[in-house]
Amino acid sequence: MLHAVDISELRSVQDLAKDFHSLCTTLLDVYAPIRESLQTIHKPKLWFNWEIKQLKRQMRKQERIWKQYPNAHTWQSLKDVRKSYCRAIHMEKRRIISGNVVRAQKNPKELYHLTQALTGCQVENPLPKGFSDMDLAQGFSDFFYEKVKKIHQVLLRFPQFSSSKADIPPLTTF
């Protein structure tokens, strides 16, 4: 990988710098290649304010203390901090959502979109996507034809039913 550089062959400082740069690039590509990673970025929640961030930090700190010293006192402290964190999130969510509903109460369209966003409902066509009605009908037809064909093939493996010839009285005798 490394090779001796003969200075007499180089004509200028630029050649030396170019050779050094290519050597460093090759070494980095071999020993520390670039890896791409996927990073998901979520929209910030409106109720996640500075106070709640501080409570979360305090809760994580208390959790580390409890893991380091597992006893009843540290466990109770962790529970108290966790309760206050959850209560603060609940109250802030309630405040933000109530404010949004009050602002949207005079506009039914905005209120509808708000409730959809809160409930997580997605309004989409539940039918499979097709190019035309004929393609959709043909797809259903092919699906059910294959189902019936499979059932027919399974039934062919069973022996054919034959009834024993028993004396069956005519209907007039009943």
C-alpha positions, -999 to +999 in steps of 0.1 A: +000+000+000+026+025+010+054+030-015+085+051-015+082+084-032+111+094-052+115+131-049+136+134-080+106+122-101+083+150-088+084+183-105+064+204-081+048+207-047+014+202-064+025+167-076+037+159-040+004+171-026-017+152-052+003+120-044-002+125-006-039+132-011-044+100-032-025+079-007-047+093+022-079+088+003-069+052-006-061+044+031-093+059+043-113+040+018-097+007+029-097+012+067-126+036+073-151+034+044-180+057+043-212+041+056-246+056+049-271+055+077-308+062+076-319+088+101-356+094+108-366+129+116-399+134+134-419+166+136-415+181+170-445+177+192-461+209+203-465+198+239-429+188+243-417+220+258-387+230+279-402+220+312-411+185+300-376+181+285-362+190+320-385+165+336-374+138+311-338+145+318-345+143+356-363+110+351-335+095+330-310+106+356-331+091+384-333+059+363-295+057+361-292+062+398-318+034+405-299+010+382-267+018+399-281+016+434-313-006+433-331-001+466-365+010+477-356+047+482-342+051+447-371+031+432-396+054+450-377+085+437-379+072+402-416+065+404-423+100+417-403+117+390-419+094+363-454+103+376-447+140+375-432+136+339-463+117+327-487+141+344-469+171+329-471+155+294-508+147+299-517+182+311-497+199+283-513+176+256-547+184+270-540+222+269-527+221+233-554+199+219-582+218+237-568+251+224-568+237+188-604+224+192-615+258+205-598+276+176-614+253+151-649+251+165-663+277+141-648+260+110-662+224+106-637+215+079-608+224+101-623+206+130-628+175+109-591+176+098-580+181+134-600+151+146-587+130+118-551+140+127-557+132+164-574+098+158-549+088+131-576+079+106-565+076+070-590+083+044-581+061+014-599+040-011-601+005+004-605-011-030-573-025-046-558-001-072-566-011-108-564+006-142-601+001-149-633-015-137-628-044-162-592-051-148-606-051-113-634-075-122-610-097-141-587-098-111-615-109-088-626-135-114-591-149-117-588-151-079-620-170-073-614-192-103-580-203-089-597-209-055-623-232-070-597-249-090-576-256-059-606-270-040-615-292-070-579-306-070-581-314-033-614-331-037-601-353-065-576-368-041-604-382-019-620-415-028-654-411-045-683-416-022-706-445-029-736-453-008-744-488+003-775-500-013-799-502+016-835-508+014-851-474+010-889-476+014-909-457-012-924-424-002-959-437-003-954-459+028-947-430+051 
